[in-house]
């Protein structure tokens, strides 16, 4: 499984999991676990700006090393499962 990471002023650390042929919805770290982000989180990572059809959210890409540093500072488990799932897909 491959992971991509972003950092947002509004959502903190965002991750998106990828498998060959499958792309998961972005997730945010809340209350000690990953949860599926809202459509606004998706807007943030895809670069939607302030216009009539988007929310104006922004997130900046982070390397895995940068995400790991941020995670260590904020008590985030980068690679834990989303609690809505029982096993990785």
Gaussian input, Z-matrix of N, CA and C with variables (Angstrom, degrees):
# hf/3-21g

backbone

0 1
 N
 C     1     B1
 C     2     B2     1     A1
 N     3     B3     2     A2     1     D1
 C     4     B4     3     A3     2     D2
 C     5     B5     4     A4     3     D3
 N     6     B6     5     A5     4     D4
 C     7     B7     6     A6     5     D5
 C     8     B8     7     A7     6     D6
 N     9     B9     8     A8     7     D7
 C    10    B10     9     A9     8     D8
 C    11    B11    10    A10     9     D9
 N    12    B12    11    A11    10    D10
 C    13    B13    12    A12    11    D11
 C    14    B14    13    A13    12    D12
 N    15    B15    14    A14    13    D13
 C    16    B16    15    A15    14    D14
 C    17    B17    16    A16    15    D15
 N    18    B18    17    A17    16    D16
 C    19    B19    18    A18    17    D17
 C    20    B20    19    A19    18    D18
 N    21    B21    20    A20    19    D19
 C    22    B22    21    A21    20    D20
 C    23    B23    22    A22    21    D21
 N    24    B24    23    A23    22    D22
 C    25    B25    24    A24    23    D23
 C    26    B26    25    A25    24    D24
 N    27    B27    26    A26    25    D25
 C    28    B28    27    A27    26    D26
 C    29    B29    28    A28    27    D27
 N    30    B30    29    A29    28    D28
 C    31    B31    30    A30    29    D29
 C    32    B32    31    A31    30    D30
 N    33    B33    32    A32    31    D31
 C    34    B34    33    A33    32    D32
 C    35    B35    34    A34    33    D33
 N    36    B36    35    A35    34    D34
 C    37    B37    36    A36    35    D35
 C    38    B38    37    A37    36    D36
 N    39    B39    38    A38    37    D37
 C    40    B40    39    A39    38    D38
 C    41    B41    40    A40    39    D39
 N    42    B42    41    A41    40    D40
 C    43    B43    42    A42    41    D41
 C    44    B44    43    A43    42    D42
 N    45    B45    44    A44    43    D43
 C    46    B46    45    A45    44    D44
 C    47    B47    46    A46    45    D45
 N    48    B48    47    A47    46    D46
 C    49    B49    48    A48    47    D47
 C    50    B50    49    A49    48    D48
 N    51    B51    50    A50    49    D49
 C    52    B52    51    A51    50    D50
 C    53    B53    52    A52    51    D51
 N    54    B54    53    A53    52    D52
 C    55    B55    54    A54    53    D53
 C    56    B56    55    A55    54    D54
 N    57    B57    56    A56    55    D55
 C    58    B58    57    A57    56    D56
 C    59    B59    58    A58    57    D57
 N    60    B60    59    A59    58    D58
 C    61    B61    60    A60    59    D59
 C    62    B62    61    A61    60    D60
 N    63    B63    62    A62    61    D61
 C    64    B64    63    A63    62    D62
 C    65    B65    64    A64    63    D63
 N    66    B66    65    A65    64    D64
 C    67    B67    66    A66    65    D65
 C    68    B68    67    A67    66    D66
 N    69    B69    68    A68    67    D67
 C    70    B70    69    A69    68    D68
 C    71    B71    70    A70    69    D69
 N    72    B72    71    A71    70    D70
 C    73    B73    72    A72    71    D71
 C    74    B74    73    A73    72    D72
 N    75    B75    74    A74    73    D73
 C    76    B76    75    A75    74    D74
 C    77    B77    76    A76    75    D75
 N    78    B78    77    A77    76    D76
 C    79    B79    78    A78    77    D77
 C    80    B80    79    A79    78    D78
 N    81    B81    80    A80    79    D79
 C    82    B82    81    A81    80    D80
 C    83    B83    82    A82    81    D81
 N    84    B84    83    A83    82    D82
 C    85    B85    84    A84    83    D83
 C    86    B86    85    A85    84    D84
 N    87    B87    86    A86    85    D85
 C    88    B88    87    A87    86    D86
 C    89    B89    88    A88    87    D87
 N    90    B90    89    A89    88    D88
 C    91    B91    90    A90    89    D89
 C    92    B92    91    A91    90    D90
 N    93    B93    92    A92    91    D91
 C    94    B94    93    A93    92    D92
 C    95    B95    94    A94    93    D93
 N    96    B96    95    A95    94    D94
 C    97    B97    96    A96    95    D95
 C    98    B98    97    A97    96    D96
 N    99    B99    98    A98    97    D97
 C   100   B100    99    A99    98    D98
 C   101   B101   100   A100    99    D99
 N   102   B102   101   A101   100   D100
 C   103   B103   102   A102   101   D101
 C   104   B104   103   A103   102   D102
 N   105   B105   104   A104   103   D103
 C   106   B106   105   A105   104   D104
 C   107   B107   106   A106   105   D105
 N   108   B108   107   A107   106   D106
 C   109   B109   108   A108   107   D107
 C   110   B110   109   A109   108   D108
 N   111   B111   110   A110   109   D109
 C   112   B112   111   A111   110   D110
 C   113   B113   112   A112   111   D111
 N   114   B114   113   A113   112   D112
 C   115   B115   114   A114   113   D113
 C   116   B116   115   A115   114   D114
 N   117   B117   116   A116   115   D115
 C   118   B118   117   A117   116   D116
 C   119   B119   118   A118   117   D117
 N   120   B120   119   A119   118   D118
 C   121   B121   120   A120   119   D119
 C   122   B122   121   A121   120   D120
 N   123   B123   122   A122   121   D121
 C   124   B124   123   A123   122   D122
 C   125   B125   124   A124   123   D123
 N   126   B126   125   A125   124   D124
 C   127   B127   126   A126   125   D125
 C   128   B128   127   A127   126   D126
 N   129   B129   128   A128   127   D127
 C   130   B130   129   A129   128   D128
 C   131   B131   130   A130   129   D129
 N   132   B132   131   A131   130   D130
 C   133   B133   132   A132   131   D131
 C   134   B134   133   A133   132   D132
 N   135   B135   134   A134   133   D133
 C   136   B136   135   A135   134   D134
 C   137   B137   136   A136   135   D135
 N   138   B138   137   A137   136   D136
 C   139   B139   138   A138   137   D137
 C   140   B140   139   A139   138   D138
 N   141   B141   140   A140   139   D139
 C   142   B142   141   A141   140   D140
 C   143   B143   142   A142   141   D141
 N   144   B144   143   A143   142   D142
 C   145   B145   144   A144   143   D143
 C   146   B146   145   A145   144   D144
 N   147   B147   146   A146   145   D145
 C   148   B148   147   A147   146   D146
 C   149   B149   148   A148   147   D147
 N   150   B150   149   A149   148   D148
 C   151   B151   150   A150   149   D149
 C   152   B152   151   A151   150   D150
 N   153   B153   152   A152   151   D151
 C   154   B154   153   A153   152   D152
 C   155   B155   154   A154   153   D153
 N   156   B156   155   A155   154   D154
 C   157   B157   156   A156   155   D155
 C   158   B158   157   A157   156   D156
 N   159   B159   158   A158   157   D157
 C   160   B160   159   A159   158   D158
 C   161   B161   160   A160   159   D159
 N   162   B162   161   A161   160   D160
 C   163   B163   162   A162   161   D161
 C   164   B164   163   A163   162   D162
 N   165   B165   164   A164   163   D163
 C   166   B166   165   A165   164   D164
 C   167   B167   166   A166   165   D165
 N   168   B168   167   A167   166   D166
 C   169   B169   168   A168   167   D167
 C   170   B170   169   A169   168   D168
 N   171   B171   170   A170   169   D169
 C   172   B172   171   A171   170   D170
 C   173   B173   172   A172   171   D171
 N   174   B174   173   A173   172   D172
 C   175   B175   174   A174   173   D173
 C   176   B176   175   A175   174   D174
 N   177   B177   176   A176   175   D175
 C   178   B178   177   A177   176   D176
 C   179   B179   178   A178   177   D177
 N   180   B180   179   A179   178   D178
 C   181   B181   180   A180   179   D179
 C   182   B182   181   A181   180   D180
 N   183   B183   182   A182   181   D181
 C   184   B184   183   A183   182   D182
 C   185   B185   184   A184   183   D183
 N   186   B186   185   A185   184   D184
 C   187   B187   186   A186   185   D185
 C   188   B188   187   A187   186   D186
 N   189   B189   188   A188   187   D187
 C   190   B190   189   A189   188   D188
 C   191   B191   190   A190   189   D189
 N   192   B192   191   A191   190   D190
 C   193   B193   192   A192   191   D191
 C   194   B194   193   A193   192   D192
 N   195   B195   194   A194   193   D193
 C   196   B196   195   A195   194   D194
 C   197   B197   196   A196   195   D195
 N   198   B198   197   A197   196   D196
 C   199   B199   198   A198   197   D197
 C   200   B200   199   A199   198   D198
 N   201   B201   200   A200   199   D199
 C   202   B202   201   A201   200   D200
 C   203   B203   202   A202   201   D201
 N   204   B204   203   A203   202   D202
 C   205   B205   204   A204   203   D203
 C   206   B206   205   A205   204   D204
 N   207   B207   206   A206   205   D205
 C   208   B208   207   A207   206   D206
 C   209   B209   208   A208   207   D207
 N   210   B210   209   A209   208   D208
 C   211   B211   210   A210   209   D209
 C   212   B212   211   A211   210   D210
 N   213   B213   212   A212   211   D211
 C   214   B214   213   A213   212   D212
 C   215   B215   214   A214   213   D213
 N   216   B216   215   A215   214   D214
 C   217   B217   216   A216   215   D215
 C   218   B218   217   A217   216   D216
 N   219   B219   218   A218   217   D217
 C   220   B220   219   A219   218   D218
 C   221   B221   220   A220   219   D219
 N   222   B222   221   A221   220   D220
 C   223   B223   222   A222   221   D221
 C   224   B224   223   A223   222   D222
 N   225   B225   224   A224   223   D223
 C   226   B226   225   A225   224   D224
 C   227   B227   226   A226   225   D225
 N   228   B228   227   A227   226   D226
 C   229   B229   228   A228   227   D227
 C   230   B230   229   A229   228   D228
 N   231   B231   230   A230   229   D229
 C   232   B232   231   A231   230   D230
 C   233   B233   232   A232   231   D231
 N   234   B234   233   A233   232   D232
 C   235   B235   234   A234   233   D233
 C   236   B236   235   A235   234   D234
 N   237   B237   236   A236   235   D235
 C   238   B238   237   A237   236   D236
 C   239   B239   238   A238   237   D237
 N   240   B240   239   A239   238   D238
 C   241   B241   240   A240   239   D239
 C   242   B242   241   A241   240   D240
 N   243   B243   242   A242   241   D241
 C   244   B244   243   A243   242   D242
 C   245   B245   244   A244   243   D243
 N   246   B246   245   A245   244   D244
 C   247   B247   246   A246   245   D245
 C   248   B248   247   A247   246   D246
 N   249   B249   248   A248   247   D247
 C   250   B250   249   A249   248   D248
 C   251   B251   250   A250   249   D249
 N   252   B252   251   A251   250   D250
 C   253   B253   252   A252   251   D251
 C   254   B254   253   A253   252   D252
 N   255   B255   254   A254   253   D253
 C   256   B256   255   A255   254   D254
 C   257   B257   256   A256   255   D255
 N   258   B258   257   A257   256   D256
 C   259   B259   258   A258   257   D257
 C   260   B260   259   A259   258   D258
 N   261   B261   260   A260   259   D259
 C   262   B262   261   A261   260   D260
 C   263   B263   262   A262   261   D261
 N   264   B264   263   A263   262   D262
 C   265   B265   264   A264   263   D263
 C   266   B266   265   A265   264   D264

   B1=1.4371
   B2=1.5233
   B3=1.3000
   B4=1.4577
   B5=1.5261
   B6=1.3190
   B7=1.4540
   B8=1.5234
   B9=1.3166
   B10=1.4662
   B11=1.5240
   B12=1.3446
   B13=1.4562
   B14=1.5219
   B15=1.3486
   B16=1.4552
   B17=1.5241
   B18=1.3277
   B19=1.4560
   B20=1.5222
   B21=1.3146
   B22=1.4597
   B23=1.5227
   B24=1.3151
   B25=1.4641
   B26=1.5281
   B27=1.3157
   B28=1.4667
   B29=1.5192
   B30=1.3326
   B31=1.4636
   B32=1.5202
   B33=1.3145
   B34=1.4608
   B35=1.5156
   B36=1.3281
   B37=1.4578
   B38=1.5279
   B39=1.3069
   B40=1.4697
   B41=1.5205
   B42=1.3303
   B43=1.4695
   B44=1.5236
   B45=1.3281
   B46=1.4626
   B47=1.5188
   B48=1.3203
   B49=1.4689
   B50=1.5210
   B51=1.3330
   B52=1.4661
   B53=1.5210
   B54=1.3065
   B55=1.4569
   B56=1.5141
   B57=1.3177
   B58=1.4679
   B59=1.5301
   B60=1.3025
   B61=1.4627
   B62=1.5107
   B63=1.3282
   B64=1.4675
   B65=1.5249
   B66=1.3038
   B67=1.4527
   B68=1.5199
   B69=1.3293
   B70=1.4564
   B71=1.5224
   B72=1.3248
   B73=1.4580
   B74=1.5264
   B75=1.3290
   B76=1.4633
   B77=1.5292
   B78=1.3296
   B79=1.4603
   B80=1.5253
   B81=1.3354
   B82=1.4538
   B83=1.5231
   B84=1.3161
   B85=1.4657
   B86=1.5223
   B87=1.3349
   B88=1.4579
   B89=1.5170
   B90=1.3184
   B91=1.4671
   B92=1.5283
   B93=1.3176
   B94=1.4545
   B95=1.5110
   B96=1.3402
   B97=1.4667
   B98=1.5322
   B99=1.3241
   B100=1.4619
   B101=1.5158
   B102=1.3253
   B103=1.4584
   B104=1.5192
   B105=1.3043
   B106=1.4621
   B107=1.5149
   B108=1.3168
   B109=1.4582
   B110=1.5197
   B111=1.2938
   B112=1.4648
   B113=1.5277
   B114=1.3217
   B115=1.4657
   B116=1.5301
   B117=1.3269
   B118=1.4585
   B119=1.5265
   B120=1.3247
   B121=1.4622
   B122=1.5281
   B123=1.3091
   B124=1.4679
   B125=1.5266
   B126=1.3328
   B127=1.4663
   B128=1.5243
   B129=1.3361
   B130=1.4668
   B131=1.5286
   B132=1.3278
   B133=1.4693
   B134=1.5218
   B135=1.3302
   B136=1.4664
   B137=1.5171
   B138=1.3285
   B139=1.4543
   B140=1.5065
   B141=1.3103
   B142=1.4529
   B143=1.5257
   B144=1.2944
   B145=1.4603
   B146=1.5111
   B147=1.3129
   B148=1.4576
   B149=1.5204
   B150=1.3028
   B151=1.4490
   B152=1.5205
   B153=1.3009
   B154=1.4656
   B155=1.5206
   B156=1.3491
   B157=1.4549
   B158=1.5172
   B159=1.3017
   B160=1.4580
   B161=1.5269
   B162=1.2974
   B163=1.4614
   B164=1.5197
   B165=1.3173
   B166=1.4576
   B167=1.5143
   B168=1.3313
   B169=1.4644
   B170=1.5215
   B171=1.3504
   B172=1.4557
   B173=1.5192
   B174=1.3157
   B175=1.4646
   B176=1.5235
   B177=1.3164
   B178=1.4562
   B179=1.5183
   B180=1.3294
   B181=1.4661
   B182=1.5212
   B183=1.3313
   B184=1.4573
   B185=1.5192
   B186=1.3114
   B187=1.4607
   B188=1.5240
   B189=1.3161
   B190=1.4600
   B191=1.5270
   B192=1.3319
   B193=1.4702
   B194=1.5311
   B195=1.3271
   B196=1.4659
   B197=1.5280
   B198=1.3304
   B199=1.4640
   B200=1.5255
   B201=1.3317
   B202=1.4675
   B203=1.5270
   B204=1.3199
   B205=1.4629
   B206=1.5228
   B207=1.3302
   B208=1.4674
   B209=1.5289
   B210=1.3287
   B211=1.4690
   B212=1.5192
   B213=1.3266
   B214=1.4629
   B215=1.5243
   B216=1.3053
   B217=1.4604
   B218=1.5263
   B219=1.3434
   B220=1.4635
   B221=1.5285
   B222=1.3225
   B223=1.4630
   B224=1.5154
   B225=1.3262
   B226=1.4660
   B227=1.5183
   B228=1.3222
   B229=1.4645
   B230=1.5294
   B231=1.3263
   B232=1.4687
   B233=1.5229
   B234=1.3253
   B235=1.4619
   B236=1.5251
   B237=1.3303
   B238=1.4675
   B239=1.5279
   B240=1.3240
   B241=1.4649
   B242=1.5096
   B243=1.2924
   B244=1.4536
   B245=1.5251
   B246=1.3567
   B247=1.4621
   B248=1.5266
   B249=1.3241
   B250=1.4585
   B251=1.5229
   B252=1.3384
   B253=1.4592
   B254=1.5242
   B255=1.3014
   B256=1.4598
   B257=1.5282
   B258=1.3115
   B259=1.4710
   B260=1.5165
   B261=1.3298
   B262=1.4639
   B263=1.5131
   B264=1.3108
   B265=1.4770
   B266=1.4980
   A1=108.51
   A2=116.56
   A3=123.29
   A4=108.59
   A5=116.31
   A6=121.71
   A7=109.47
   A8=115.86
   A9=123.36
   A10=106.19
   A11=116.42
   A12=121.10
   A13=110.83
   A14=114.95
   A15=123.33
   A16=107.61
   A17=115.89
   A18=121.08
   A19=108.11
   A20=115.23
   A21=122.55
   A22=109.66
   A23=116.77
   A24=120.27
   A25=110.92
   A26=117.49
   A27=120.97
   A28=113.81
   A29=118.19
   A30=120.99
   A31=113.94
   A32=118.29
   A33=120.35
   A34=109.94
   A35=116.48
   A36=120.77
   A37=110.42
   A38=114.82
   A39=122.54
   A40=106.44
   A41=116.04
   A42=118.59
   A43=108.47
   A44=114.16
   A45=121.05
   A46=107.27
   A47=114.68
   A48=120.60
   A49=109.52
   A50=114.77
   A51=120.63
   A52=109.49
   A53=114.29
   A54=123.14
   A55=106.78
   A56=118.73
   A57=118.64
   A58=109.68
   A59=116.09
   A60=121.32
   A61=114.71
   A62=118.93
   A63=120.90
   A64=109.60
   A65=115.27
   A66=122.31
   A67=107.42
   A68=116.61
   A69=121.45
   A70=110.36
   A71=116.15
   A72=119.91
   A73=108.97
   A74=117.57
   A75=119.95
   A76=110.93
   A77=115.00
   A78=121.17
   A79=109.38
   A80=115.41
   A81=121.79
   A82=109.20
   A83=116.52
   A84=122.92
   A85=108.14
   A86=116.57
   A87=122.25
   A88=109.13
   A89=116.36
   A90=122.64
   A91=112.64
   A92=117.04
   A93=121.68
   A94=116.34
   A95=117.64
   A96=120.38
   A97=109.33
   A98=114.98
   A99=120.42
   A100=108.99
   A101=116.75
   A102=121.17
   A103=108.86
   A104=115.50
   A105=120.40
   A106=109.30
   A107=116.09
   A108=121.32
   A109=112.21
   A110=114.90
   A111=122.21
   A112=109.67
   A113=117.74
   A114=119.80
   A115=112.61
   A116=117.76
   A117=120.30
   A118=111.54
   A119=116.87
   A120=120.88
   A121=109.21
   A122=116.74
   A123=120.51
   A124=110.20
   A125=117.55
   A126=120.37
   A127=110.97
   A128=115.98
   A129=120.38
   A130=111.48
   A131=117.87
   A132=118.88
   A133=112.99
   A134=117.44
   A135=118.75
   A136=112.24
   A137=116.62
   A138=119.63
   A139=115.01
   A140=117.11
   A141=119.36
   A142=107.76
   A143=116.22
   A144=119.93
   A145=110.74
   A146=115.26
   A147=119.07
   A148=108.66
   A149=115.76
   A150=122.19
   A151=107.34
   A152=118.02
   A153=121.19
   A154=113.66
   A155=117.90
   A156=120.28
   A157=114.22
   A158=118.71
   A159=119.55
   A160=110.82
   A161=115.59
   A162=121.21
   A163=113.35
   A164=118.22
   A165=120.81
   A166=114.23
   A167=118.28
   A168=121.79
   A169=110.05
   A170=115.69
   A171=121.18
   A172=110.09
   A173=115.85
   A174=122.00
   A175=107.25
   A176=115.54
   A177=120.58
   A178=110.36
   A179=117.73
   A180=121.13
   A181=111.09
   A182=115.11
   A183=122.48
   A184=108.48
   A185=116.13
   A186=120.28
   A187=108.23
   A188=116.35
   A189=119.67
   A190=111.02
   A191=117.24
   A192=120.82
   A193=110.99
   A194=117.18
   A195=120.66
   A196=111.03
   A197=115.95
   A198=120.19
   A199=110.76
   A200=116.98
   A201=121.04
   A202=111.13
   A203=117.02
   A204=120.70
   A205=110.38
   A206=116.76
   A207=121.38
   A208=109.96
   A209=116.53
   A210=121.33
   A211=111.19
   A212=117.35
   A213=120.85
   A214=111.12
   A215=116.72
   A216=121.43
   A217=112.84
   A218=116.85
   A219=121.00
   A220=113.97
   A221=117.67
   A222=120.90
   A223=114.80
   A224=116.95
   A225=122.62
   A226=109.56
   A227=116.96
   A228=122.64
   A229=107.21
   A230=116.38
   A231=120.87
   A232=114.32
   A233=116.93
   A234=119.18
   A235=114.08
   A236=118.08
   A237=119.51
   A238=110.15
   A239=114.53
   A240=119.76
   A241=111.21
   A242=115.66
   A243=122.46
   A244=105.27
   A245=119.82
   A246=120.35
   A247=114.83
   A248=118.01
   A249=121.11
   A250=111.49
   A251=116.59
   A252=121.75
   A253=109.94
   A254=115.70
   A255=118.93
   A256=111.68
   A257=117.82
   A258=121.69
   A259=108.87
   A260=117.95
   A261=119.50
   A262=110.84
   A263=114.58
   A264=119.99
   A265=110.37
   D1=137.75
   D2=178.34
   D3=-105.15
   D4=145.64
   D5=178.64
   D6=-122.91
   D7=141.50
   D8=170.73
   D9=-119.20
   D10=147.13
   D11=-176.50
   D12=-131.11
   D13=150.00
   D14=175.30
   D15=-140.95
   D16=160.18
   D17=175.03
   D18=-125.39
   D19=132.02
   D20=-176.79
   D21=-127.89
   D22=140.99
   D23=174.70
   D24=-62.21
   D25=-34.38
   D26=-176.56
   D27=-85.10
   D28=-33.04
   D29=-172.17
   D30=-114.81
   D31=-8.14
   D32=-174.81
   D33=74.43
   D34=-139.96
   D35=-178.24
   D36=-78.28
   D37=133.80
   D38=178.19
   D39=-119.93
   D40=139.57
   D41=173.65
   D42=-129.48
   D43=155.64
   D44=173.61
   D45=-136.70
   D46=125.63
   D47=179.05
   D48=-91.13
   D49=146.10
   D50=179.82
   D51=-138.26
   D52=139.97
   D53=170.57
   D54=-126.62
   D55=157.23
   D56=175.65
   D57=-54.80
   D58=120.53
   D59=178.93
   D60=82.34
   D61=3.01
   D62=-179.66
   D63=-141.74
   D64=137.10
   D65=178.08
   D66=-129.29
   D67=124.38
   D68=-178.45
   D69=-88.28
   D70=157.44
   D71=174.10
   D72=-67.12
   D73=149.22
   D74=178.73
   D75=-61.54
   D76=149.62
   D77=-178.65
   D78=-125.19
   D79=150.16
   D80=176.46
   D81=-123.07
   D82=152.68
   D83=-179.63
   D84=-88.83
   D85=116.66
   D86=178.74
   D87=-137.55
   D88=130.90
   D89=174.77
   D90=52.03
   D91=42.00
   D92=174.31
   D93=80.30
   D94=17.77
   D95=179.28
   D96=-155.60
   D97=158.15
   D98=174.26
   D99=-80.58
   D100=138.25
   D101=174.00
   D102=-133.30
   D103=150.39
   D104=-179.95
   D105=-63.26
   D106=129.15
   D107=-178.38
   D108=-77.62
   D109=159.69
   D110=178.55
   D111=-74.54
   D112=171.80
   D113=174.30
   D114=-57.61
   D115=-24.78
   D116=177.70
   D117=-66.91
   D118=-33.13
   D119=176.59
   D120=-66.46
   D121=-41.53
   D122=176.13
   D123=-60.86
   D124=-42.99
   D125=175.57
   D126=-56.56
   D127=-41.94
   D128=-177.04
   D129=-61.91
   D130=-42.98
   D131=-176.13
   D132=-82.14
   D133=-20.37
   D134=179.28
   D135=-90.88
   D136=-1.56
   D137=174.80
   D138=83.41
   D139=21.10
   D140=176.50
   D141=-63.57
   D142=137.86
   D143=-178.87
   D144=-108.66
   D145=-169.88
   D146=178.67
   D147=-78.83
   D148=107.83
   D149=173.67
   D150=-149.22
   D151=-174.60
   D152=-175.95
   D153=-66.34
   D154=-20.63
   D155=-172.14
   D156=-113.08
   D157=2.44
   D158=-179.50
   D159=-131.48
   D160=172.84
   D161=-174.12
   D162=-93.67
   D163=-10.13
   D164=179.58
   D165=81.51
   D166=13.62
   D167=179.02
   D168=-73.59
   D169=153.80
   D170=177.61
   D171=-138.96
   D172=143.79
   D173=172.88
   D174=-143.14
   D175=148.06
   D176=-175.80
   D177=-111.90
   D178=131.00
   D179=-178.89
   D180=-58.90
   D181=143.40
   D182=176.46
   D183=-130.70
   D184=142.97
   D185=175.02
   D186=-70.85
   D187=167.05
   D188=177.03
   D189=-61.51
   D190=-37.61
   D191=178.37
   D192=-65.07
   D193=-42.97
   D194=177.70
   D195=-64.61
   D196=-41.53
   D197=177.94
   D198=-63.80
   D199=-39.26
   D200=179.54
   D201=-64.49
   D202=-39.76
   D203=177.48
   D204=-63.77
   D205=-47.17
   D206=178.51
   D207=-61.07
   D208=-44.11
   D209=-179.07
   D210=-61.26
   D211=-42.76
   D212=179.70
   D213=-62.95
   D214=-36.90
   D215=-179.71
   D216=-73.15
   D217=-23.35
   D218=-173.88
   D219=-118.56
   D220=11.60
   D221=176.39
   D222=66.13
   D223=39.99
   D224=-178.09
   D225=-105.72
   D226=134.65
   D227=173.82
   D228=-92.98
   D229=101.50
   D230=-173.17
   D231=-56.95
   D232=-34.99
   D233=-168.10
   D234=-115.07
   D235=14.94
   D236=178.07
   D237=-72.00
   D238=158.48
   D239=178.28
   D240=-69.99
   D241=154.18
   D242=168.75
   D243=-71.44
   D244=127.32
   D245=-175.08
   D246=-61.74
   D247=-14.15
   D248=176.41
   D249=-72.07
   D250=-11.77
   D251=-175.35
   D252=-115.38
   D253=149.71
   D254=177.71
   D255=-96.26
   D256=-23.35
   D257=-179.73
   D258=-154.34
   D259=153.73
   D260=176.98
   D261=-62.23
   D262=148.56
   D263=178.99
   D264=-84.78

